[in-house]
Amino acid sequence: MKSFYPALGLITTTFLALTLFTPIAHAQSQPLTLPLWPHATPEPPQTTAPETDTTKPTDNFLSGHRVVRLTNVTVPTLTVYPPHGENTGAAVLVFPGGGYRILVTDGEGTDACHWLNSIGVTCILVKYRVPQPTGEAGHYPADPSDLEDAQQAMRLTRAHAADWHLDPAHIGVMGFSAGANLAALVSTHPNDDHVASTPAAPDVPGVHGRLNGETMLTDPISARANFAILVYPAYLVAPPDNTTLDPTYTPNEFTPSTFLIQAENDSYGRNAIVYYAALMDAHIPAELHYYATGGHGFGMHPPNAPEENWPRLATAWLRSINILPPRDSDRRSPDAIGGGAPSPCPNPQPPNPSHTASGSTATNPPSSNSNSSTTTQPNPNCWTTQP
């Protein structure tokens, strides 16, 4: 099947933006990489071994190609990939998966950036610390290191919003497997302030000074995500039955609108369903796509698989929650298709606390009719699953 992802090196014409969020174009250049902790990580390095790509010739392909499997990451970073052409002002922090032992930095990292850049979204690829200790000792709250890295990446992104032409209210998170677990973790614990008691506290945007020997967060930049995309999430359910949500990930007032995708024959297949049910109970807008096949770790566009077009569904969802603007081609009535004048569709409305779930297609989001006190469905030609 022909891929719809444009090349990362696509050259676009640049022009001066009149305002911060006016759509702008960027000539492609080397991505910017920043350390999350310029002076030192909040905790001592978890290993003295050098950062290493552990990929072997016998490893499985991901989305049709061999991928990097990076381990011994002791210097976490973020890398900024600006969008191709039009910049919508939105950004997504991407957390690759790898069981908190490795990071699949291309198949679940730069591959995601290709898609996000193609729809006008800045990609912030986060290389967080791995490996974690095994067992419970390697998961929050026993080990807060990866949550600290996720929080710091979000705060740095918001601190640089003007420099990177971002809307600080349109910054979300996206993760795969363990990275999806981390995305869910920062979605529920953005206010964890453990880092304020570590030597790395002065590196946190918003930390200023000390009072009575304690570091003070006088004006902290929020680490809260504005939306979340969880791709085959892992470790969200409580063993041994794996049918209930681990209380650590209970949705709360910080949890944003969430998009979930998973396969039934995934070894972690109940994670998305259980988390979706918890979001529904908490009245947090969410959308679930659940496939019968696909296994675990299928990546962005698995060739010749039912879920290979899931980024199109995610793109439509981003439009439905007002992170992306609607396409002009989506704002057409049936009369327009026959040659009549286009009929404008209603502006996208914030999602109601209702939820959709499907095996392959998204449900049209509700729209408020300004001529009526009731909520009605918009013309189906106003919303499509096309990016």
Backbone torsions as a table, in degrees:
resi	resn	phi	psi	omega
1	MET	NA	136.9	-178.8
2	LYS	-68.9	129.4	-179.2
3	SER	-77.1	144.5	178.5
4	PHE	-100.5	10.3	-179.2
5	TYR	-86.9	121.6	178.1
6	PRO	-71.9	159.1	179.7
7	ALA	-65.5	143.2	-178.4
8	LEU	-63.8	-26.7	-176.6
9	GLY	-90.2	16.3	-179.4
10	LEU	-57.5	127.8	-179.5
11	ILE	-91.1	129.5	178.9
12	THR	-122.2	159.0	-179.7
13	THR	-78.7	136.4	179.5
14	THR	-99.4	146.4	172.8
15	PHE	-150.2	161.2	-174.1
16	LEU	-75.4	126.9	176.6
17	ALA	-78.9	130.8	-179.2
18	LEU	-76.9	-31.3	175.6
19	THR	-134.8	169.0	-173.0
20	LEU	-59.2	-42.0	-173.6
21	PHE	-105.3	13.0	169.7
22	THR	-64.4	133.1	179.3
23	PRO	-53.8	128.8	-177.8
24	ILE	-129.6	164.6	177.4
25	ALA	-120.1	146.8	-179.3
26	HIS	-123.0	136.1	168.0
27	ALA	-69.8	136.7	-178.1
28	GLN	-68.7	136.3	-179.8
29	SER	-142.8	-179.0	177.7
30	GLN	-62.7	133.1	179.9
31	PRO	-64.7	152.1	179.8
32	LEU	-89.4	129.4	177.3
33	THR	-118.1	130.9	179.4
34	LEU	-125.1	142.7	172.6
35	PRO	-72.3	142.6	176.9
36	LEU	-72.1	-34.1	-177.3
37	TRP	-127.8	89.9	-173.3
38	PRO	-58.4	-30.1	-175.6
39	HIS	-98.6	-45.7	177.0
40	ALA	-175.0	152.2	177.0
41	THR	-67.7	156.4	-178.6
42	PRO	-58.1	-33.2	177.1
43	GLU	-114.5	158.7	176.9
44	PRO	-59.2	153.4	178.2
45	PRO	-54.3	139.6	-176.6
46	GLN	-78.8	-10.5	178.6
47	THR	-157.2	156.9	174.2
48	THR	-104.1	-0.1	178.9
49	ALA	-71.8	149.1	-178.9
50	PRO	-71.2	152.7	174.5
51	GLU	-59.9	131.3	-170.0
52	THR	-140.0	141.8	169.9
53	ASP	-89.3	116.5	-175.0
54	THR	-93.4	7.9	-176.4
55	THR	-59.6	136.1	177.9
56	LYS	-117.3	154.1	179.6
57	PRO	-58.9	-21.7	-178.5
58	THR	-89.6	-4.5	-179.0
59	ASP	-67.0	148.8	178.6
60	ASN	-66.0	153.8	174.3
61	PHE	-78.4	159.7	174.0
62	LEU	-130.2	124.9	-176.0
63	SER	52.5	34.8	173.0
64	GLY	86.9	8.9	-180.0
65	HIS	-147.9	158.4	176.5
66	ARG	-69.0	144.5	-175.0
67	VAL	-127.1	161.9	177.3
68	VAL	-80.7	137.8	175.8
69	ARG	-125.6	93.1	-170.3
70	LEU	-92.3	136.8	176.1
71	THR	-136.3	175.8	-176.6
72	ASN	58.8	45.0	177.9
73	VAL	-85.5	105.3	179.6
74	THR	-110.6	-11.6	177.1
75	VAL	-117.9	87.7	-177.4
76	PRO	-69.7	148.3	-176.6
77	THR	-140.8	168.6	163.9
78	LEU	-126.5	143.6	179.4
79	THR	-124.2	130.3	-173.4
80	VAL	-100.0	120.8	175.7
81	TYR	-112.9	104.9	179.9
82	PRO	-70.8	156.5	-175.6
83	PRO	-71.4	160.8	171.6
84	HIS	-78.6	130.2	174.6
85	GLY	66.5	-126.0	-174.3
86	GLU	-64.4	135.6	176.2
87	ASN	-105.6	118.0	-179.2
88	THR	-80.6	-10.2	-175.7
89	GLY	89.0	-9.2	179.0
90	ALA	-84.7	154.9	176.9
91	ALA	-143.0	153.2	177.6
92	VAL	-133.7	128.1	170.5
93	LEU	-83.6	123.4	-176.4
94	VAL	-106.9	125.3	178.5
95	PHE	-110.7	107.2	177.4
96	PRO	-64.6	158.4	176.8
97	GLY	-92.4	-175.0	-179.7
98	GLY	143.8	22.5	174.8
99	GLY	66.0	22.5	-175.5
100	TYR	58.5	19.7	175.6
101	ARG	-113.9	-38.1	178.3
102	ILE	-133.8	173.3	173.3
103	LEU	-127.4	123.2	175.7
104	VAL	-86.7	82.0	-165.8
105	THR	-75.0	-13.2	176.5
106	ASP	-107.9	-55.6	-178.0
107	GLY	-61.8	-28.2	176.8
108	GLU	-123.3	23.3	-180.0
109	GLY	-135.3	-83.0	-178.5
110	THR	-66.9	-28.3	174.3
111	ASP	-61.4	-41.2	176.4
112	ALA	-65.5	-35.3	178.5
113	CYS	-65.3	-37.3	176.2
114	HIS	-55.0	-48.7	-179.5
115	TRP	-64.8	-50.1	-177.5
116	LEU	-60.4	-43.4	178.5
117	ASN	-61.7	-34.7	-177.4
118	SER	-69.6	-19.7	178.9
119	ILE	-107.5	18.3	173.6
120	GLY	83.6	21.6	-176.5
121	VAL	-112.3	134.5	174.6
122	THR	-74.0	132.4	178.8
123	CYS	-102.7	127.4	175.6
124	ILE	-111.1	99.8	-177.5
125	LEU	-84.4	120.5	-174.4
126	VAL	-103.4	121.6	173.9
127	LYS	-101.5	97.6	-175.3
128	TYR	-94.4	168.0	-173.0
129	ARG	-70.3	128.7	171.6
130	VAL	-146.9	156.2	-0.4
131	PRO	-83.1	155.0	170.8
132	GLN	-87.1	161.0	171.8
133	PRO	-58.0	153.5	-177.9
134	THR	-78.0	157.5	177.1
135	GLY	71.0	-158.5	-176.9
136	GLU	-60.8	-28.1	-179.1
137	ALA	-64.5	-19.0	-177.8
138	GLY	-97.1	4.4	-177.8
139	HIS	-120.8	150.8	176.3
140	TYR	-59.4	140.3	6.5
141	PRO	-90.4	-4.0	-179.4
142	ALA	-59.5	-40.5	177.7
143	ASP	-124.4	106.8	-177.0
144	PRO	-90.6	7.5	-168.5
145	SER	-60.8	-45.8	-176.8
146	ASP	-71.4	-34.6	173.4
147	LEU	-62.6	-41.7	177.6
148	GLU	-58.9	-42.7	179.1
149	ASP	-63.8	-41.0	179.6
150	ALA	-65.8	-45.1	178.0
151	GLN	-60.3	-45.0	-177.5
152	GLN	-65.0	-39.1	177.9
153	ALA	-62.1	-42.1	178.5
154	MET	-65.4	-44.4	-178.4
155	ARG	-66.2	-40.4	177.1
156	LEU	-64.2	-39.4	178.6
157	THR	-62.2	-45.4	178.5
158	ARG	-66.5	-36.2	179.6
159	ALA	-64.1	-28.9	-179.3
160	HIS	-102.8	15.3	-174.5
161	ALA	-55.6	-45.0	-179.1
162	ALA	-65.3	-42.3	-179.4
163	ASP	-63.4	-36.9	-175.0
164	TRP	-99.7	10.9	176.6
165	HIS	58.6	50.5	-178.2
166	LEU	-115.2	151.2	169.4
167	ASP	-89.5	113.7	-175.8
168	PRO	-64.0	-12.2	177.0
169	ALA	-95.2	4.1	-179.4
170	HIS	-125.9	47.6	-179.5
171	ILE	-117.5	118.6	-177.2
172	GLY	-117.7	-176.4	178.9
173	VAL	-127.1	151.3	178.9
174	MET	-145.8	135.3	-179.9
175	GLY	-146.9	160.3	180.0
176	PHE	-121.8	128.5	175.7
177	SER	55.6	-116.2	176.2
178	ALA	-61.3	-33.3	176.2
179	GLY	-65.7	-33.6	174.5
180	ALA	-69.3	-35.4	173.7
181	ASN	-60.1	-43.5	178.8
182	LEU	-66.1	-37.8	177.3
183	ALA	-63.4	-39.8	176.6
184	ALA	-68.0	-36.1	-179.8
185	LEU	-64.5	-47.0	179.3
186	VAL	-71.7	-20.8	175.9
187	SER	-71.7	-22.1	-178.9
188	THR	-111.0	-16.9	-177.8
189	HIS	-130.8	45.4	179.8
190	PRO	-68.5	-19.2	-176.0
191	ASN	-94.8	4.3	177.2
192	ASP	-59.7	126.2	-173.6
193	ASP	-111.4	25.5	-179.7
194	HIS	-56.2	-37.9	-175.6
195	VAL	-62.6	-22.9	-178.1
196	ALA	-65.1	-19.1	-179.7
197	SER	-98.4	10.5	-178.3
198	THR	-109.3	164.6	177.8
199	PRO	-62.2	-18.4	-179.1
200	ALA	-81.7	-2.6	-174.7
201	ALA	-52.4	-42.0	-179.3
202	PRO	-62.6	-16.9	177.3
203	ASP	-80.5	-10.5	-178.3
204	VAL	-82.2	122.1	176.8
205	PRO	-56.7	121.9	-179.6
206	GLY	108.5	-9.1	177.0
207	VAL	-87.8	121.7	-177.0
208	HIS	-138.2	113.4	168.9
209	GLY	77.0	179.1	-179.4
210	ARG	-134.5	147.3	178.5
211	LEU	-134.9	122.9	-177.3
212	ASN	54.5	37.5	177.6
213	GLY	80.9	2.4	-178.5
214	GLU	-112.9	138.5	176.9
215	THR	-68.0	135.8	-176.8
216	MET	-109.2	134.8	171.1
217	LEU	-93.6	88.1	-172.6
218	THR	-78.5	-33.8	-179.5
219	ASP	-150.8	64.7	-173.1
220	PRO	-65.9	141.2	171.6
221	ILE	-77.5	135.2	-175.1
222	SER	-66.0	138.4	173.4
223	ALA	-100.2	10.3	-177.5
224	ARG	-73.8	135.2	175.8
225	ALA	-82.2	144.6	177.7
226	ASN	-87.0	-17.1	175.6
227	PHE	-164.9	164.8	-177.4
228	ALA	-142.6	142.3	174.9
229	ILE	-124.3	115.4	-177.0
230	LEU	-112.1	115.8	-176.9
231	VAL	-107.1	120.4	-172.4
232	TYR	33.5	65.6	-177.3
233	PRO	-65.2	152.3	178.9
234	ALA	-127.8	160.8	171.7
235	TYR	65.5	19.2	178.9
236	LEU	-89.3	-20.7	-175.9
237	VAL	-99.6	157.3	-176.5
238	ALA	-91.9	127.5	174.6
239	PRO	-73.0	162.2	5.6
240	PRO	-93.3	-14.5	-174.3
241	ASP	-81.4	-21.4	177.2
242	ASN	58.6	31.6	178.9
243	THR	-115.6	-5.7	178.8
244	THR	-123.5	153.9	-177.1
245	LEU	-76.4	135.6	170.8
246	ASP	-60.9	127.8	-176.1
247	PRO	-56.8	-22.3	178.5
248	THR	-56.6	-31.4	-172.7
249	TYR	-104.6	17.6	179.6
250	THR	-59.8	122.9	179.5
251	PRO	-58.2	146.0	-177.6
252	ASN	-144.7	-163.9	-176.0
253	GLU	-66.3	-15.3	179.8
254	PHE	-89.9	-19.4	-171.2
255	THR	-70.1	126.1	-176.7
256	PRO	-91.5	176.6	170.9
257	SER	-53.8	139.0	-169.8
258	THR	-134.9	139.7	175.6
259	PHE	-113.3	129.5	-178.3
260	LEU	-126.4	143.6	174.5
261	ILE	-141.5	137.3	179.4
262	GLN	-160.3	161.6	176.4
263	ALA	-106.4	145.7	-178.5
264	GLU	-63.1	-35.8	-178.1
265	ASN	-90.9	17.9	170.8
266	ASP	-71.8	138.7	177.3
267	SER	-62.7	-19.5	175.2
268	TYR	-109.7	28.3	-168.0
269	GLY	-60.7	-23.6	-179.7
270	ARG	-81.7	-12.9	-173.8
271	ASN	-58.9	-48.7	-177.2
272	ALA	-65.3	-40.5	-178.1
273	ILE	-66.5	-45.1	-178.6
274	VAL	-65.8	-41.6	180.0
275	TYR	-68.2	-39.3	177.5
276	TYR	-59.6	-43.4	178.8
277	ALA	-62.0	-38.1	178.5
278	ALA	-67.6	-38.7	176.1
279	LEU	-63.2	-42.3	179.5
280	MET	-62.2	-43.8	179.2
281	ASP	-63.5	-30.7	-180.0
282	ALA	-88.2	2.4	179.3
283	HIS	60.7	39.5	176.1
284	ILE	-104.2	123.2	-177.5
285	PRO	-57.0	133.1	-178.9
286	ALA	-151.3	159.2	177.8
287	GLU	-138.1	131.2	-176.9
288	LEU	-120.8	132.9	172.1
289	HIS	-122.7	120.9	-171.3
290	TYR	-126.0	121.9	-175.1
291	TYR	-108.6	148.6	-178.1
292	ALA	-69.6	-32.1	-177.9
293	THR	-130.9	170.1	178.3
294	GLY	134.7	-25.8	178.9
295	GLY	66.5	-156.7	-178.9
296	HIS	-110.4	138.5	174.2
297	GLY	81.7	38.5	-177.9
298	PHE	-82.1	-9.7	173.4
299	GLY	78.3	-156.3	-172.5
300	MET	-80.1	-42.6	-175.8
301	HIS	-148.7	75.8	179.4
302	PRO	-62.5	124.9	-175.9
303	PRO	-66.5	138.4	174.6
304	ASN	58.1	36.2	178.3
305	ALA	-124.7	150.6	-179.0
306	PRO	-56.5	-31.5	-176.2
307	GLU	-90.6	11.5	-175.4
308	GLU	-67.0	-19.8	-179.9
309	ASN	-102.9	18.0	-177.4
310	TRP	-60.7	-30.0	176.7
311	PRO	-59.7	-28.2	175.9
312	ARG	-65.2	-40.2	178.1
313	LEU	-65.8	-40.0	178.8
314	ALA	-66.5	-36.0	177.7
315	THR	-63.7	-44.5	178.1
316	ALA	-61.7	-38.9	178.8
317	TRP	-64.7	-41.6	177.9
318	LEU	-61.0	-34.0	175.9
319	ARG	-70.4	-36.9	-175.8
320	SER	-69.1	-24.2	178.4
321	ILE	-102.3	14.3	173.1
322	ASN	71.2	17.3	173.6
323	ILE	-78.4	-39.0	173.6
324	LEU	-109.2	147.1	175.9
325	PRO	-73.1	155.2	177.2
326	PRO	-68.5	148.6	176.5
327	ARG	-71.7	143.7	175.2
328	ASP	-59.4	-35.4	-178.8
329	SER	-70.6	-17.0	177.4
330	ASP	-83.1	-12.5	-175.1
331	ARG	-98.5	54.0	-177.6
332	ARG	-129.8	139.0	178.3
333	SER	-89.4	167.7	175.8
334	PRO	-58.2	-33.6	178.4
335	ASP	-63.1	-35.4	-178.7
336	ALA	-66.0	-33.7	179.8
337	ILE	-63.7	-31.1	179.9
338	GLY	-86.6	5.4	176.5
339	GLY	112.6	-5.7	178.7
340	GLY	-75.5	178.6	178.8
341	ALA	-71.6	144.1	178.0
342	PRO	-59.4	141.6	176.4
343	SER	-105.9	119.4	-176.1
344	PRO	-63.8	142.8	176.1
345	CYS	-94.7	159.0	179.0
346	PRO	-63.3	149.7	176.0
347	ASN	-60.5	145.3	178.4
348	PRO	-59.6	138.9	-179.7
349	GLN	-104.9	152.3	173.4
350	PRO	-57.8	139.5	-175.6
351	PRO	-64.0	141.6	173.0
352	ASN	-73.1	163.5	178.2
353	PRO	-74.9	55.2	175.4
354	SER	-123.2	167.0	-169.3
355	HIS	-135.2	153.9	175.8
356	THR	-125.7	148.0	174.8
357	ALA	-144.1	141.2	180.0
358	SER	-156.9	170.9	176.2
359	GLY	-92.3	-21.0	-175.8
360	SER	-149.5	-25.2	-175.6
361	THR	-130.1	154.0	-179.6
362	ALA	-84.8	153.3	176.5
363	THR	-89.8	140.0	179.9
364	ASN	-59.1	130.2	179.5
365	PRO	-71.9	153.5	179.5
366	PRO	-70.2	153.7	178.1
367	SER	-136.2	143.3	-178.6
368	SER	-85.9	131.4	178.9
369	ASN	-93.1	116.1	-175.8
370	SER	-66.6	-16.4	-179.1
371	ASN	-95.2	5.1	-176.1
372	SER	-146.9	154.6	177.3
373	SER	-86.1	-2.9	-179.2
374	THR	-100.9	160.2	177.5
375	THR	-94.4	129.7	-176.9
376	THR	-126.0	162.1	175.0
377	GLN	-81.9	138.2	178.1
378	PRO	-72.4	165.9	173.0
379	ASN	-52.3	130.0	-176.7
380	PRO	-60.7	-20.8	177.5
381	ASN	-74.9	-9.0	176.8
382	CYS	-80.7	-18.4	-176.1
383	TRP	-134.6	130.1	177.5
384	THR	-135.1	171.2	175.3
385	THR	-94.1	10.6	177.2
386	GLN	-82.3	146.4	-178.5
387	PRO	-72.4	NA	NA
